[in-house]
Amino acid sequence: MSLLSLSHPRTATLIPILTCLVLGYLALCAALRFRGIKNLQRRMGFVDRASLQRMSNDEAQLILRHIIEREFPMVYELALQFALFKPRRTSQIQSIPSRGGHPSSICLLMPDPWPSACPRWSNWFRTLTDTKTPLSSSQTTRRFSLNPPSSDRALKAIARMNYLHSPYKAAGRISNEDFLYTLSVIVVEPIRFIRLYEWRPLTDMEVCALGTFWKAVGDAMGIEYGGHLARAGAWRDGIEFVEDVTAWAKSYELDAMRPADSNVQSSRQLLKMMIWHVPGFAKSFVEQAFFALMGDRVRDAFLFPEPSILASAVVYNALLLRRFILRYFCLPRFGPKTFFSPQDPKTGRVQHYYYLVHPYYVPVTLWSRYGPTSWLTRILGGIAPGDSDGMLPEGYLPEDIGPRNKMGKGTEEMARDVANLAGRNLGGCPFSFMREVWIVYVRLPVQEQ
């Protein structure tokens, strides 16, 4: 019967057509897969390593935005979620007491405060929501990364972060090394995760952009690099900065990241948030998958158990399969993934379009409240927009971010910091002055000899 059906004239005609369609689709995927990064590189004019030395922070932000919104939105976000764990296991951070059950390491070292509207600081779900807000995007870093460095939104985000951190810095409760280590994981983890789990690694241009952008953020935070990073003051481009901060972070982890009981509870709560939408019957297995992705050092520092062989095999093979499918069988994203609303011209508020557990700052629309995603969220135990009061669907203001006792405060300090930052040309190249000094004081004397 099957042989007869295959020999039918209609079937014989259909098979070549389907074969051509499949081959044509695969050829289209191959032709378009690298189009985005090639066009961006051509438009920016960064054709070799030497050209990267002229990369400005404005250009770095555009490249970083392309990474987050178009190339690797899922894995970039996943990398930053895992990066949340690391700064909370260093010895200095362990010594900072929690307040009201809320670990100070989240609000101080991931340079992002938490929602002012939280009635209880121990509400972990709200913690991670606002860990997205002040820095930029992708949970901890979207708001900086998705706005030009000299824009009002970016400057206010940095100023608010600096205001919230200032009393802890002044009191010596958190060190320069702690801030530097937090900055390092924000730089290093996305590069590592994308190299291991995405359909391609980052190019030199993209790595340089991450180094350039976060070096400028570190400067705005007042982080000091001298005495910590090997080539401090002599970097010629963002790649050299990334290399130095990666090497320093590895050394720092050996001394500072030790197993301890002090933050075990907070780590469990953070893990609980990350797998909140996983059905109950699968949570245990997904936890094992997370343990596998953490790596030995982070897992041991948090006193998490070693994952099973089955979980490790499944998660790594699933990621390999995903990488293969994306590389050869999927068309590239044709439009950006939008995480935030434009700033409201009347109120100045900004809304979120994505959330993990509780829909803070998410607008209540017919689609967000009654669409398929909202019903799936409810089935898995989450809250859809409009289901609960206090989710601030009108959006947030930078001045309101932080603990309740800081809500609306610090506006004068922020205004002074914004004015100071605005005069520092944050959109320029953060390495240009270093190169000039290096040429004058290092290269010229050698040439004279």
ChimeraX attribute file (.defattr): number of C-alpha atoms within 10 A of each C-alpha:
attribute: neighborCount
match mode: 1-to-1
recipient: residues
	/A:1	6
	/A:2	7
	/A:3	7
	/A:4	8
	/A:5	11
	/A:6	13
	/A:7	12
	/A:8	12
	/A:9	9
	/A:10	10
	/A:11	13
	/A:12	12
	/A:13	12
	/A:14	12
	/A:15	12
	/A:16	11
	/A:17	12
	/A:18	11
	/A:19	11
	/A:20	12
	/A:21	12
	/A:22	13
	/A:23	12
	/A:24	12
	/A:25	15
	/A:26	16
	/A:27	14
	/A:28	15
	/A:29	19
	/A:30	17
	/A:31	11
	/A:32	15
	/A:33	20
	/A:34	15
	/A:35	13
	/A:36	16
	/A:37	19
	/A:38	13
	/A:39	11
	/A:40	15
	/A:41	17
	/A:42	11
	/A:43	10
	/A:44	17
	/A:45	12
	/A:46	17
	/A:47	14
	/A:48	11
	/A:49	12
	/A:50	10
	/A:51	13
	/A:52	21
	/A:53	20
	/A:54	16
	/A:55	24
	/A:56	21
	/A:57	28
	/A:58	21
	/A:59	20
	/A:60	29
	/A:61	23
	/A:62	20
	/A:63	23
	/A:64	21
	/A:65	22
	/A:66	21
	/A:67	19
	/A:68	24
	/A:69	21
	/A:70	19
	/A:71	23
	/A:72	18
	/A:73	16
	/A:74	14
	/A:75	19
	/A:76	22
	/A:77	20
	/A:78	17
	/A:79	22
	/A:80	22
	/A:81	22
	/A:82	21
	/A:83	23
	/A:84	23
	/A:85	22
	/A:86	21
	/A:87	27
	/A:88	28
	/A:89	25
	/A:90	22
	/A:91	18
	/A:92	17
	/A:93	23
	/A:94	20
	/A:95	13
	/A:96	15
	/A:97	14
	/A:98	16
	/A:99	10
	/A:100	11
	/A:101	14
	/A:102	18
	/A:103	23
	/A:104	20
	/A:105	26
	/A:106	21
	/A:107	21
	/A:108	26
	/A:109	22
	/A:110	29
	/A:111	25
	/A:112	30
	/A:113	28
	/A:114	25
	/A:115	27
	/A:116	22
	/A:117	18
	/A:118	18
	/A:119	12
	/A:120	14
	/A:121	20
	/A:122	17
	/A:123	15
	/A:124	20
	/A:125	20
	/A:126	24
	/A:127	23
	/A:128	27
	/A:129	23
	/A:130	24
	/A:131	26
	/A:132	23
	/A:133	29
	/A:134	30
	/A:135	26
	/A:136	22
	/A:137	23
	/A:138	27
	/A:139	26
	/A:140	27
	/A:141	21
	/A:142	22
	/A:143	22
	/A:144	27
	/A:145	26
	/A:146	24
	/A:147	19
	/A:148	21
	/A:149	27
	/A:150	20
	/A:151	14
	/A:152	12
	/A:153	22
	/A:154	23
	/A:155	25
	/A:156	24
	/A:157	25
	/A:158	27
	/A:159	28
	/A:160	30
	/A:161	24
	/A:162	21
	/A:163	19
	/A:164	22
	/A:165	19
	/A:166	15
	/A:167	12
	/A:168	14
	/A:169	15
	/A:170	10
	/A:171	9
	/A:172	10
	/A:173	14
	/A:174	22
	/A:175	17
	/A:176	15
	/A:177	16
	/A:178	23
	/A:179	21
	/A:180	23
	/A:181	24
	/A:182	21
	/A:183	22
	/A:184	25
	/A:185	24
	/A:186	21
	/A:187	25
	/A:188	21
	/A:189	19
	/A:190	24
	/A:191	21
	/A:192	16
	/A:193	19
	/A:194	19
	/A:195	14
	/A:196	16
	/A:197	17
	/A:198	22
	/A:199	21
	/A:200	16
	/A:201	15
	/A:202	19
	/A:203	13
	/A:204	16
	/A:205	24
	/A:206	21
	/A:207	24
	/A:208	24
	/A:209	28
	/A:210	27
	/A:211	26
	/A:212	31
	/A:213	29
	/A:214	24
	/A:215	25
	/A:216	22
	/A:217	21
	/A:218	17
	/A:219	13
	/A:220	18
	/A:221	18
	/A:222	13
	/A:223	18
	/A:224	15
	/A:225	18
	/A:226	10
	/A:227	8
	/A:228	16
	/A:229	18
	/A:230	16
	/A:231	16
	/A:232	16
	/A:233	16
	/A:234	19
	/A:235	21
	/A:236	21
	/A:237	26
	/A:238	28
	/A:239	22
	/A:240	18
	/A:241	27
	/A:242	24
	/A:243	16
	/A:244	18
	/A:245	27
	/A:246	19
	/A:247	14
	/A:248	17
	/A:249	21
	/A:250	12
	/A:251	11
	/A:252	16
	/A:253	18
	/A:254	11
	/A:255	10
	/A:256	18
	/A:257	21
	/A:258	16
	/A:259	19
	/A:260	15
	/A:261	11
	/A:262	17
	/A:263	19
	/A:264	17
	/A:265	13
	/A:266	21
	/A:267	19
	/A:268	13
	/A:269	14
	/A:270	20
	/A:271	17
	/A:272	16
	/A:273	17
	/A:274	19
	/A:275	18
	/A:276	18
	/A:277	18
	/A:278	16
	/A:279	13
	/A:280	12
	/A:281	8
	/A:282	10
	/A:283	15
	/A:284	13
	/A:285	19
	/A:286	16
	/A:287	20
	/A:288	21
	/A:289	20
	/A:290	19
	/A:291	22
	/A:292	21
	/A:293	18
	/A:294	17
	/A:295	11
	/A:296	13
	/A:297	15
	/A:298	21
	/A:299	20
	/A:300	17
	/A:301	21
	/A:302	24
	/A:303	16
	/A:304	18
	/A:305	13
	/A:306	14
	/A:307	18
	/A:308	13
	/A:309	10
	/A:310	11
	/A:311	19
	/A:312	19
	/A:313	13
	/A:314	13
	/A:315	18
	/A:316	16
	/A:317	12
	/A:318	13
	/A:319	15
	/A:320	16
	/A:321	14
	/A:322	14
	/A:323	17
	/A:324	15
	/A:325	12
	/A:326	17
	/A:327	18
	/A:328	15
	/A:329	17
	/A:330	16
	/A:331	17
	/A:332	17
	/A:333	14
	/A:334	8
	/A:335	8
	/A:336	14
	/A:337	14
	/A:338	14
	/A:339	19
	/A:340	20
	/A:341	14
	/A:342	12
	/A:343	15
	/A:344	12
	/A:345	8
	/A:346	6
	/A:347	11
	/A:348	13
	/A:349	16
	/A:350	22
	/A:351	21
	/A:352	22
	/A:353	15
	/A:354	18
	/A:355	18
	/A:356	19
	/A:357	21
	/A:358	20
	/A:359	27
	/A:360	27
	/A:361	25
	/A:362	25
	/A:363	21
	/A:364	18
	/A:365	12
	/A:366	10
	/A:367	11
	/A:368	19
	/A:369	17
	/A:370	14
	/A:371	12
	/A:372	10
	/A:373	13
	/A:374	17
	/A:375	16
	/A:376	14
	/A:377	17
	/A:378	13
	/A:379	12
	/A:380	13
	/A:381	15
	/A:382	17
	/A:383	19
	/A:384	24
	/A:385	24
	/A:386	19
	/A:387	15
	/A:388	11
	/A:389	8
	/A:390	13
	/A:391	21
	/A:392	19
	/A:393	19
	/A:394	17
	/A:395	20
	/A:396	23
	/A:397	20
	/A:398	23
	/A:399	18
	/A:400	19
	/A:401	25
	/A:402	25
	/A:403	18
	/A:404	17
	/A:405	8
	/A:406	14
	/A:407	17
	/A:408	14
	/A:409	17
	/A:410	15
	/A:411	17
	/A:412	9
	/A:413	13
	/A:414	23
	/A:415	15
	/A:416	12
	/A:417	20
	/A:418	20
	/A:419	13
	/A:420	14
	/A:421	18
	/A:422	16
	/A:423	10
	/A:424	11
	/A:425	15
	/A:426	22
	/A:427	19
	/A:428	19
	/A:429	23
	/A:430	26
	/A:431	23
	/A:432	18
	/A:433	13
	/A:434	16
	/A:435	18
	/A:436	13
	/A:437	13
	/A:438	16
	/A:439	12
	/A:440	10
	/A:441	11
	/A:442	13
	/A:443	11
	/A:444	11
	/A:445	10
	/A:446	8
	/A:447	7
	/A:448	6
	/A:449	5
